[in-house]
């Protein structure tokens, strides 16, 4: 696990707990040797059931808090949004469980 993740693991867990997250995986360059100072961080996220209005607020608030924590762009990809089999295969090649 990259230091940017491991050094912030307690804050990540707290954010997940307070934002109704069921599971959180890192994937992409943050899980490879290609990660650098200009890389964003990609997360695959699954939420516990919640009202639709709460879902949008929770999603955007969490994305903002992750960007503030890491001081770089963060992409939150929801498990429900995955449909492209090539993208799913790419995610599965590097994904690492962070929470859940």
RAQUIPE-V767936 format. One record per helix or strand. SS is the DSSP state (A for helix, B for strand). FROM is the first residue (numbers start at 1). LEN is the number of residues. If there is no record, write none. Layout:
{{SS:FROM:LEN} {SS:FROM:LEN}}
This chain:
{{A:3:4} {A:9:10} {B:21:7} {A:28:4} {B:41:7} {A:52:19} {B:74:5} {A:79:3} {A:85:10} {B:96:4}}
